[in-house]
Amino acid sequence: MTMANPASRPVAAAAPGRQRSRRPSALQAPENVKKCLQSDELQVYTMLDREGYRPNVGIILCNAKNEVFWGKRIREHSWQFPQGGIKRGETPEQAMYRELHEEIGLLPEHVQVLGRTRDWLRYDVPAQWIRREWRGSYRGQKQIWFLLRLIGRDCDVSLRACDHPEFDAWRWNTYWVQLDAVIEFKRRVYEQALNELARFLYSDQRRPRRLPYGRREAPLPTLPGEPAAARLLGEPAGPPTVKSE
């Protein structure tokens, strides 16, 4: 979902010699920051942890062929998985279902949860991408990633489910998707999520089921010939079919 984002686009670097202010609290914003932020931005600010990371969820949606949903960012030449911030009072699973509907129009009955990452995966946003009023406070994102299987139909996907769409095209791609089209500072987290969640991909594939939130399962043995993500990052993903709305 598109909402207040401290990392929207590159901005000019801070003046030499200027020191970053220490963020006083995970839940309180200083008065000078409050004056610069709108109400939705202030909500995001108060969700930052003491290290400056905003809680977030990432979604890897696969179909029956174990291909993954790959969305093209609106009016940009970059592709990514659905993701979005966790709001105050939400669990990661609740945030995942909300973002799933807002970004690609799917409801809980359209998917099965195959698994999730055990812990937060973090990435830092380069300083030139951080808005001036967030510098010294915002550092990046910490994410819980979910692996879902689509049990609905392709036509259930809608990129116009909310007023501020995130994507203007989508396609199915190989699970070990080529990451060259992903913005550079997110690639490591994508690789970590794909590697950690791959063990759920073939588990009970004939009867996908919803896992209780937070459940962990023993890792499955690697399938013969199954490549590692790192070895495939530079290999072509094949000629996927692009779908737009």
Secondary structure, 3 states (H helix, E strand, C coil): CCCCCCCCCCCCCCCCCCCCCCCCCCCCCCHHHHHHCCHHHHHHHHHCCCCCEEEEEEEEEECCCCCEEEEEECCCCCEECCEEECCCCCCHHHHHHHHHHHHHCCCHHHEEEEEECCCCEEEECCHHHCCHHHCCCCCEEEEEEEEEEECCCHHHCCCCCCCCCCEEEEEEECCCCCCCCCCHHHHHHHHHHHHHHHHHCCCCCCCCCCCCCCCCCCCCCCCCCCCCHHHHCCCCCCCCCEEEC
